[in-house]
Amino acid sequence: MFGVLFEQTADGQRYIDWLLTGLGWTLALAFFGWWIAFAVGVVVGIGRTVQNRFVAALARLYVEIFRNIPVLVQMFLWYFVLPEILPGRLGDAIKQIPPPWGSFFPALVCLGLYTAARIAEQVRAGIEALPKGQTEAANALGLTPHLTYRHVIVPQALRLIVPSLTSEVMGIYKNTSVALTIGLMELTAQARQISEATFQTFTAFGAATLIYLVLALIAYQSMMLIDRAVRIPGSTPAKDAIEPALADDVQPGAALPHGMEVVK
Amino acid sequence: MRQQGAVSPSDGTSAIVVVEKLMKRFGRFTALNDVNLTVAKGEKIVLCGPSGSGKSTLIRCINHIEKHDGGRIVVDGVELMDRMADINSVRCEVGMVFQSFNLFPHLSVVENCMLAPMKVRGLSRAEAHERAMGLLRKVRIDGQADKYPAQLSGGQQQRVAIARALCMQPKIMLFDEPTSALDPEMVKEVLDTMVQLAGEGMTMVCVTHEMGFAREVADRVVFMDQGSIVEEGEPASFFRAPRTERARGFLNQIIH
């Protein structure tokens, strides 16, 4: 059924090569976008929790703006609107970036900054979930607020949010498909092109779907590995923590109500 | 370093902590009301009193983990006001041990002890490691140096917390109910460590309900109720014949 993918195209390639080029753009966009999102997200997330009200308000503003505008609209803003509102020469220079890059960079910035807002909220939640005693102990040792964040708070908060970051990783690469609307020939765009050239709609989008699924599984598995690698020795994931308690309950005698004892 | 806010202790050079007319409110609730306390160098003070009496709040004010609303606190000649530099220099000289240990779970035992000496005191990694191992040996837990806090028992964690505070070479140690979160069989190992520390001449202010410890170690017992110091005195006379009705009632309740 996927045989058509190996047929020659008009430009001498095979259709599968189109798909693979598209996959390349998708991966590049997701990978580099992720690092932008992660770096900005951690900084903004920390900003949400600091004492300084101005910084906290600024971070809040960032999150509300980038999280609440649809990705598609943001994509158009970066691609169509930004060059228009920038001063003439700078705007023209942006418009003249050659084809793949002229779409790639706006898409990269868009996805990076959008996902950053979501990551920032995870980071904030992670920081706020830590016991207050951690900050107090760090303060009592004379660590400045900066050192406290750097060595005590952030390392713990990031470990805490690895599972929820998994969905952000999967989110950013799925959102790469929106970049086709500003002309980036990524995976979905290539699938559509194949479908138009061959009229094999099912095959073209079926192949793209399978590739997206495999990517999702890889992303999920790698995040699981990271979660395991950074886990603090001696700490147990929430699921395991419950089981010993259950085991206690089924021990003989333990099931008796308090105050009752087995008469021998 | 200490030009601003430097105040000479009010009574002699031997006072290391001077608390005068201290006020602290949480919203409408007055946690501390006109508290005066002077701690001399080398002195061991036990703070006791019913829960909510303000004893924890008092020692948390001494290293400015709680901000006070009125009165003065002078620690080692530096008055605690809002200047961050003053606050941090005081915190370096004041070690604190918490009820819930508050070890850093993502760092190994020895790293817990090395962090502040390296980042605040500027020690090299090797110096900090050597100092940490020395103090972990002192609290008899050097065999567990590379484990993580979650792999230790409560008593062991609290001894690590004591070693971590000592690594900053503080001039005074504050203990905020250090044995209250421990299983009964682990209380002794922590108290033994504290007795040993007291024997070495460390200045200590302890909030604790361990009256045996107070009898053995304290120079002075300070009894607080409803945010004020109600009574203070030598442990022998305080336990034998408390002067106030409230102290008598409290002692009756905790000594069965």
Boltz contact constraints between the chains, C-beta under 6 A:
constraints:
  - contact:
      token1: [A, 133]
      token2: [B, 100]
      max_distance: 6.0
  - contact:
      token1: [A, 133]
      token2: [B, 102]
      max_distance: 6.0
  - contact:
      token1: [A, 136]
      token2: [B, 65]
      max_distance: 6.0
  - contact:
      token1: [A, 137]
      token2: [B, 102]
      max_distance: 6.0
  - contact:
      token1: [A, 140]
      token2: [B, 63]
      max_distance: 6.0
  - contact:
      token1: [A, 140]
      token2: [B, 96]
      max_distance: 6.0
  - contact:
      token1: [A, 141]
      token2: [B, 116]
      max_distance: 6.0
  - contact:
      token1: [A, 142]
      token2: [B, 88]
      max_distance: 6.0
  - contact:
      token1: [A, 142]
      token2: [B, 91]
      max_distance: 6.0
  - contact:
      token1: [A, 142]
      token2: [B, 92]
      max_distance: 6.0
  - contact:
      token1: [A, 142]
      token2: [B, 116]
      max_distance: 6.0
  - contact:
      token1: [A, 142]
      token2: [B, 120]
      max_distance: 6.0
  - contact:
      token1: [A, 147]
      token2: [B, 119]
      max_distance: 6.0
  - contact:
      token1: [A, 151]
      token2: [B, 115]
      max_distance: 6.0
  - contact:
      token1: [A, 152]
      token2: [B, 104]
      max_distance: 6.0
  - contact:
      token1: [A, 155]
      token2: [B, 106]
      max_distance: 6.0
  - contact:
      token1: [A, 156]
      token2: [B, 106]
      max_distance: 6.0
  - contact:
      token1: [A, 232]
      token2: [B, 105]
      max_distance: 6.0
  - contact:
      token1: [A, 232]
      token2: [B, 106]
      max_distance: 6.0
  - contact:
      token1: [A, 232]
      token2: [B, 148]
      max_distance: 6.0
  - contact:
      token1: [A, 233]
      token2: [B, 148]
      max_distance: 6.0
  - contact:
      token1: [A, 234]
      token2: [B, 148]
      max_distance: 6.0
  - contact:
      token1: [A, 234]
      token2: [B, 150]
      max_distance: 6.0
  - contact:
      token1: [A, 234]
      token2: [B, 151]
      max_distance: 6.0
  - contact:
      token1: [A, 235]
      token2: [B, 150]
      max_distance: 6.0
